[in-house]
């Protein structure tokens, strides 16, 4: 018997929008986004360190980063590398090293992406990271290089769709670019608001929310499938069990 959510069988799904943070990757130890980092983002600590090596005073480097952050509303890390004429190869090497040391990837998420991709399911990323940040985290998970990913048709980062996932307008731009109607799209994430409540206002009817601390493998509510592993998602989507 096929699984139903609001009258739509999961086997009717034609595309998936997948979150990154806490879904595919996560922090190891101190979070990347936290007070105490420059601009509350550890990547700017790395960039500031490189700026100081190029002759900037620490306070001046921090101020310059803050001013550019204010100037460019939806920035990507390359904007800062270019603006301060930082050595590209060394800058990206250190940022990748930071990810290697401070970010983990979830094996169940990686398996899910690869299974769905192999089956021909169109996959998209939807994330509160800029495009460059998405690629860095997907690279850490073995799902992309630093320029593109073979697994995802498009990556909807903050600087691509000009917004954050708690904004309806951001999701509208994402959905318009997929080319699929919302009732044929599944969202896979972890956040009940950003990955469920907001996209559901636009007609998304199928949502998978992962919480790896849950005891039950899967529980279906009126709003979403609650799962403790993403390994079960391809089984549902591809077989309709």
C-alpha positions in Angstrom: 0.0 0.0 0.0 1.4 3.4 -1.0 2.2 6.0 1.7 -0.1 9.0 1.6 0.3 12.5 2.8 -2.7 14.8 2.0 -3.7 12.6 -0.9 -0.3 12.6 -2.6 1.5 9.3 -2.8 5.2 9.6 -2.1 5.8 7.7 -5.3 4.3 10.7 -7.1 7.2 12.9 -6.1 9.2 14.2 -9.1 12.0 16.2 -7.4 13.5 16.8 -3.9 14.7 20.0 -2.2 17.3 19.0 0.4 18.7 21.1 3.3 22.4 21.0 4.3 22.9 22.0 7.9 22.0 19.3 10.4 20.7 17.3 7.5 23.7 16.5 5.4 26.5 18.0 7.5 26.8 19.3 11.1 29.2 21.1 13.4 32.0 19.2 15.1 32.5 21.0 18.4 32.0 24.8 18.4 29.5 25.8 15.8 30.5 27.8 12.7 27.8 30.3 13.3 28.3 31.6 16.9 29.1 34.6 18.9 32.8 35.2 19.4 33.6 34.7 15.7 34.1 37.7 13.4 30.6 38.5 12.1 29.5 35.5 14.1 30.9 33.2 11.4 34.1 31.2 11.8 35.0 31.5 8.1 35.6 35.2 8.6 38.2 34.3 11.3 40.1 32.4 8.6 39.7 35.3 6.1 40.8 37.9 8.7 43.9 35.8 9.5 44.9 35.8 5.8 44.2 39.6 5.6 46.6 40.1 8.6 49.2 38.0 6.8 48.8 40.4 3.9 49.6 43.4 6.2 46.3 44.3 7.7 46.0 45.2 11.4 43.5 42.9 13.2 41.1 45.7 14.1 41.2 47.2 10.6 40.6 43.7 9.1 37.6 43.1 11.2 36.2 46.6 10.5 36.7 46.1 6.7 35.0 42.7 6.8 32.1 44.2 8.7 31.7 47.1 6.2 31.7 44.8 3.2 29.1 42.6 5.0 26.9 45.6 5.3 27.4 46.7 1.7 26.6 43.4 0.1 23.3 42.1 1.5 23.5 38.6 0.0 27.2 37.9 -0.3 29.3 34.9 -1.0 32.8 34.2 0.3 34.4 34.9 -3.1 33.2 38.5 -2.7 35.6 38.9 0.3 38.5 37.1 -1.4 38.2 39.4 -4.4 37.6 42.6 -2.4 40.7 42.2 -0.3 42.9 40.7 -3.1 43.6 37.5 -1.0 45.6 34.7 -2.6 42.8 32.5 -3.9 44.5 29.1 -3.8 45.7 29.5 -0.2 42.5 31.1 1.0 40.4 28.2 -0.3 42.9 25.7 1.0 42.5 27.1 4.5 38.8 27.3 4.3 38.6 23.7 3.1 40.9 22.7 5.9 38.6 24.5 8.4 35.7 22.4 7.1 37.7 19.2 7.3 38.5 19.9 11.0 35.2 21.4 12.1 32.4 19.9 10.0 31.1 16.3 10.0 28.9 14.6 7.3 26.1 12.2 8.0 26.5 8.9 6.2 22.8 8.3 6.0 22.3 11.6 4.1 25.2 10.8 1.7 23.7 7.4 1.0 20.3 8.9 0.5 21.6 11.5 -2.0 23.5 8.9 -4.0 20.6 6.5 -4.1 18.1 9.1 -5.3 20.6 10.5 -7.8 21.3 7.0 -9.2 17.5 6.4 -9.5 17.2 9.6 -11.6 15.5 11.7 -9.1 16.1 15.5 -9.7 17.7 16.9 -6.6 18.2 20.5 -5.5 19.9 22.0 -2.5 18.0 24.7 -0.4 20.2 26.2 2.3 20.9 29.2 4.5 24.5 29.1 3.3 25.7 31.1 0.3 26.5 29.1 -2.8 30.2 28.9 -1.9 29.3 27.8 1.6 27.0 25.1 0.2 29.7 23.7 -2.0 32.2 23.7 0.8 29.9 21.6 3.0 28.9 19.3 0.2 32.6 18.9 -0.6 33.2 17.9 3.0 30.4 15.2 2.5 32.0 14.0 -0.8 29.0 15.3 -2.8 30.6 18.1 -4.7 33.8 19.9 -5.7 34.3 23.5 -5.0 32.8 24.6 -8.3 29.9 22.3 -8.9 28.1 19.1 -7.8 27.2 16.2 -10.1 24.4 15.2 -7.7 22.3 18.4 -7.7 20.7 20.2 -10.6 20.8 23.5 -8.8 22.0 24.8 -5.4 19.7 27.5 -4.0 21.9 29.4 -1.5 21.2 32.7 0.1 23.1 34.7 -2.6 21.4 32.7 -5.4 17.7 33.2 -4.3 18.4 36.4 -2.3 17.0 35.4 1.1 16.8 33.0 4.0 14.7 29.8 4.3 12.3 31.4 6.8 11.2 33.8 4.1 8.3 32.8 1.8 9.9 34.9 -1.0 13.0 32.8 -0.9 11.0 29.6 -1.3 9.0 31.1 -4.1 12.2 31.8 -6.0 13.4 28.3 -5.4 10.2 26.6 -6.5 10.0 28.8 -9.7 13.5 27.7 -10.7 13.0 24.0 -10.2 10.4 23.7 -13.0 8.3 21.3 -10.9 4.9 22.0 -9.3 5.0 22.2 -5.5 2.7 19.2 -5.0 5.3 17.0 -6.8 8.2 18.2 -4.7 9.5 16.7 -1.5 11.4 18.8 1.0 14.0 17.0 3.1 15.4 18.8 6.1 15.4 19.1 9.9 13.8 22.4 10.9 10.1 22.3 11.5 9.7 25.9 10.5 12.2 26.5 7.7 11.9 23.1 6.1 8.2 22.4 6.7 5.9 25.2 7.8 7.2 27.9 5.4 7.3 25.8 2.2 4.0 24.2 3.0 2.4 27.6 2.7 3.4 27.5 -1.0 1.8 24.1 -1.7 4.5 21.7 -0.7 2.7 18.7 0.7 5.5 16.1 1.3 8.1 16.9 3.9 10.7 14.6 5.6 12.1 15.9 8.9 15.1 14.0 10.3 15.9 13.9 14.0 18.5 11.2 14.5 17.8 11.1 18.3 14.2 9.9 17.7 13.5 6.3 18.9 11.0 5.5 16.1 12.2 4.9 12.6 9.3 6.9 11.1 6.2 8.7 12.3 3.7 10.4 10.0 2.0 13.5 11.2 -0.4 15.9 9.4 2.5 18.0 8.4 5.5 15.7 7.7 7.2 12.3 7.9 9.4 12.3 11.0 12.3 10.0 10.6 15.4 9.1 12.6 17.5 8.2 9.5 17.5 9.4 6.0 18.1 5.9 4.8 14.4 5.3 4.7 13.6 8.2 2.4 14.6 6.6 -0.9 12.6 3.5 0.0 9.5 5.6 0.4 10.1 7.8 -2.6 11.2 5.2 -5.0 8.9 2.3 -4.0 6.0 4.1 -2.5 5.8 1.6 0.3 
